[in-house]
Amino acid sequence: MTDHDDAGRGGPGPLFTRGDPALGVFALRDLDPTTDAELLHRWVTHPKAVFWLMGDARLEEVERAYMAVAAHPHHDAFLGLHRGAPAFLVERYDPARVELEGLYEARPGDVGMHFLTAPGDVRLPGFTLAVLTTVMEFLFADPAARRVVVEPDVRNTAVHALNRAVGFVPDREITKPEKTALLSFCTREQFAAARGAVS
């Protein structure tokens, strides 16, 4: 574990840490919908976050949205840190009850995930892949997690490539109220095989 929290923001300590050989320490802590709202608002309304679908959201709407996540029994959110500084957002959910209820055949051990990297003018090579790898390791650190389920917009080709790099296999396109999504799955074994291929 590391001894930092959120770069002096006074937030709680990390729930999970991962050391990346090239990029240093990544960590996740619980999201605080109140104290993190301004930061999240900047991130989710940035043009680079177009697929997050909150581009026109007001600050209070972002705060309310993440208060609802915090109160939900099958959905939670985390702030990701890189070298102690806020750098990405993660949502974890039960896809049988949130996002994908009735849209696919759920299995025991399924866990849903969204992630968003903070906007920035300078991006380190391999940064987003390192973030996604950290998120996947965090999810699979739970022994009950057997398969990660994602449903990115079919137009989000950048995230499709990243998902493939960590072991996701596309299943089919599905129609949701807000988008046409590419339903994809990654088992624990597929993630391990992809990480082995990378290393």
N, C-alpha and C positions, 0 to 999 in steps of 0.2 A: 504494500500500500504506500501511497504518498502522503506527505504531511500537509499538503495545501488543501484549501477549499476552493471557493470560486474567486480567485484572484483578488482577495480582499473585499469581496462583496458581503462577507459576513454570513454566507449561506452554509448549509450543512456540509459535512464532509462527504467524500465520494462513496458511492455504493459499490463501484466496480472500477478497477483500473487495468490498463493494458499498456505495456511498454512496446513501442514500435522501434525496431532496430534503426530505422532511418529518420523517423520523425519525432521520437521521444514519447512522453507519457500522454495517453488519452485516459479520460475518466468520465463517469456519469454520476450525477447526483439527482435527487428528486427535484422536480420543477416546482417553484413557488409561483402560483399564478398572479399573486399580487406584486411581489418585489421583482419578478422577472418580466412583467407585462411590457414595460417600455422596450426592453431589449427584444422580446419576441415580436413586438409590433414592427420594429425596424426590419427584422428579418423577413417576416411573412408578407409584408407589403412591398418588399423590394421586387423590381421586375424580374430578377433571376429566380424568384420563388413563384413564378406564374402557375406552376402545377400544384402549388399548395392551396390555391383557390381562395385566398384571403386578401387579394391585392387591394381591395377597396375597404377593408375593415378598419374601423376606428379603434383607438386604443382600448376603450371600454368594451368593445365587442371582442377583442382578442382576450382581454382579461376574463370576461364572462365565459368565453369558449373553453379556456383552460381551467377555470373553476369547475365547469361542468365535467371536464375530463377527470379532474381530481376527485370529484364526488361520485363518479361512475364506478360500479363494482367490477366492471370488466374492461376498463380502459385506464391507462395511466401514461404520464409523460415525464421525461427526464431531460435535464440540460447536460449537454456534452461539453467537456473541457479539453483543450489541447494545451499542454504545458501550463495548466492552471487557469487559462483564460477561456471564457465562453466561446464555443466554436461550432456547435451543432445542436440540433433538437431531435429528440427521439420520442415516438409514441409507440406503446405496446398495447395490444388489445386482443380480446378473444374473438376471432373472426366469425365464429358461429353465432355470436350475439351482437357484434359491432361490425359495421361496414359490409359484411358479406352474408348476413343472415338470410338463409333461403336461396343463396346464389351459387352454392357449391356444396359438395358432399364433405362435411367436416369429419375430421378424425381426432381421436384422443391425442393430446399433446400438440395440437396445432396452436401456433401463436402468430398473431398479425403484427405488422411493423410498418411504420412510416419513419423516414429520417429526412432532415433538411440541414444542409451546411450553411453557415452564416455567409452573407455576401461579403466580398472583399475584393480589393483591386489586385492583390497579389495572392496567388494560390501556389502552394508548394506542390511540386510534382508528386503524384501518388497520394495526395492528401485525402481526397474523397473516398478512394478505395480503402485507405487506412481507417477512415471513419466508419465505413460500412463493415469492415472486418471487426472493428471494435464492437459495433452494435450486435453483430451476429454472435461474437464470443460472449457478450453479455446475455443475450437471449438463451443461448445454449448452456450457460452456466447454471441455469435452472434444470435440474435433472428431469423434471416433468415435460420439458419442451422437447418435442421429437421432430417437428417440422415447422419451418417459418413460411408464412403465407403472405404474399404481397399482391397488390392490385394497382400498379402504376398506370397512369394515362398511356394509351397506346402510342401517343405522339412523343412521349418522353424517351426518345431513343438513347439519350446519354445514360439514364438510369437503367435501361434494359441491358446495356453493355456492362455496367457495373454489377448488376445482379448476376449476369452470367459468369462474371469473373469470380464470384464467391460461391458458385454452385447452383444458382437458381435455374430451374428448367421451366420454360413457358408451357402452360397447359392449354389455354384458350382465351379468346376475347369474351368479355362479359359486359353487358350493358347495365350501368348504374345510373341513378338519376342525374348525377353531376358530370358523368364522363363515360366513355368507352374504355375499359380497363383490360390490361393484359394480366390475367390470373396466372401466377407463377408460384412454384413451390421449391423449397430447399430443405432436404432432410439433414439431420446431423451428419450422416455418412457422406452426403454430397458436399457439404461444407468442408468436412475434413479432407476429402479428396481434392477439392479445389485449392485448399490452403497448401496441401502437399505439392500440388503441381506448381504453385507460385513459388514456394520456397525451394 
